[in-house]
Amino acid sequence: MPPSSRAPRARVDRALIVGARAHFDDPAYYAKTYAERREDIRYYEAIVAPGARVLEYGVGAGRIAIPLARRGARVVGVDWSRPMLDDLARRLARERGDVRARVRAVHGDMREVSLRARFDLVLVTFNTFLHLYTRDDVERFLSRARRHLAREGSLVIDVSVPHPGDLARDPDRLYRAPRLRHPTTGQLVRYGERFDYDASRQILFVTSEFEPVDGAPPFAVPLAHRQYFPEELSALLHYNGFEVTGVEGGFEGEALTRHSDVMILTARAQAARARRPASV
C-alpha cells in the first residue's frame, strides 16, 4: 500500500512507496523467510468459525487465507502487491475446488477498496497495519474497515510492538545473519540488515542487504514500517469509531506486557451514541 498522495513531501513519498512494495516483489524469498511462521495461522484458525465471512487485508500469497478456507471460511483478500497475488493464484490452483471457491483476491489499496459487502471478521494480519504511515492513512482505512464489518463483526489487528532499544540501533551498522541460498537467484549470499528509525514520523526503515559470495553485484531490499505504540493504536481505534474489546501480547493468548513482541487488538464498531443536549 503506497502512502497517501496528499502527503506534502514528494521525496518522502518515494521512499515510502519503495518501502511499502519492495519487500513483497519476490514471493519466493518471502515464502522462504516466513516458512516457519505458524503461530499466527493457528491463532486465526482458532477464532474463525467454518462458514464465517472473512476479509483479510494484506492477504499476500494466502499464507493465512488458504488454511482458513480449508477449514470452511469464505475469505476475500485485499493486497496491493501484484506479485504476491499472482503467487496466491498459483497456490490456489493446487488446492481442492471447494477451497479455491472460498477464496477471492482483490488487488487494491486498503484505504480505498470498497467491496459492497460485510464480513463477520475483518483481519489486518502480520504488520499490514504498519504500512499506514500517517494519521490520514489510518483514518481512511478504518473508515473502510468499519463499513465492511457486519453488525456483530470484529476487527482484528496484529502488529509488532516497538521497543526503544531496537529503534535506537546504529543506522550505519550492518547486523549480520547467517549466509543463505537465495531462492530466486540461486546464489549463496552473505546477508545483513540495517535499521534507521525516523522518530519524527515514527517510521522504521529496514534494509536487507545481499552480497553474493561469487562476486556478483550486491543488492538490497528496503522495508518501511510505521511504529504504533499500544496506547496510541488503541486511541486511534477509539477516535475512529471502534471499541477495543480485547488486547493480547501473543498468539497463545498471553497478556500484553513490556516484554511482548506482538500485540493483537480486537475491536468492534461503536454503537451509535445518543445525542446529548448542549450544556447551559
Residue, then its C-alpha position, 0 to 999 in steps of 0.5 A: m500500500p503506497p502512502s497517501s498522495r496528499a502527503p506534502r513531501a514528494r521525496v518522502d513519498r518515494a521512499l515510502i512507496v519503495g518501502a511499502r512494495a519492495h519487500f513483497d516483489d519476490p514471493a519466493y524469498y518471502a515464502k522462504t523467510y516466513a516458512e516457519r511462521r505458524e503461530d499466527i495461522r493457528y491463532y486465526e484458525a482458532i477464532v474463525a468459525p467454518g462458514a464465517r465471512v472473512l476479509e483479510y487485508g494484506v492477504g499476500a500469497g494466502r499464507i493465512a487465507i488458504p488454511l482458513a478456507r480449508r477449514g470452511a471460511r469464505v475469505v476475500g483478500v485485499d493486497w496491493s502487491r501484484p506479485m504476491l497475488d499472482d503467487l496466491a493464484r498459483r497456490l490456489a490452483r493446487e488446492r481442492g475446488d471447494v477451497r479455491a471457491r472460498v477464496r477471492a483476491v482483490h488487488g487494491d489499496m486498503r484505504e480505498v477498496s470498497l467491496r459492497a459487502r460485510f464480513d463477520l471478521v475483518l483481519v489486518t494480519f502480520n504488520t499490514f497495519l504498519h504500512l499506514y504511515t500517517r494519521d490520514d492513512v489510518e483514518r481512511f482505512l478504518s473508515r473502510a474497515r468499519r463499513h465492511l464489518a457486519r453488525e456483530g463483526s470484529l476487527v482484528i489487528d496484529v502488529s509488532v510492538p516497538h521497543p526503544g532499544d531496537l529503534a535506537r540501533d546504529p543506522d550505519r551498522l550492518y547486523r549480520a545473519p547467517r549466509l543463505r541460498h537465495p531462492t530466486t537467484g540461486q546464489l549463496v549470499r552473505y546477508g545483513e540488515r540495517f535499521d534507521y528509525d525516523a522518530s519524527r514520523q515514527i517510521l522504521f526503515v529496514t534494509s536487507e542487504f545481499e552480497p553474493v559470495d561469487g562476486a556478483p553485484p550486491f543488492a538490497v531490499p528496503l522495508a518501511h514500517r510505521q511504529y504504533f505504540p499500544e496506547e496510541l493504536s488503541a486511541l486511534l481505534h477509539y477516535n475512529g469509531f471502534e471499541v477495543t474489546g480485547v488486547e493480547g501480547g501473543f498468539e497463545g493468548e498471553a497478556l500484553t506486557r513490556h516484554s511482548d513482541v506482538m500485540i493483537l487488538t480486537a475491536r468492534a464498531q461503536a454503537a451509535r451514541a445518543r445525542r446529548p443536549a448542549s450544556v447551559 
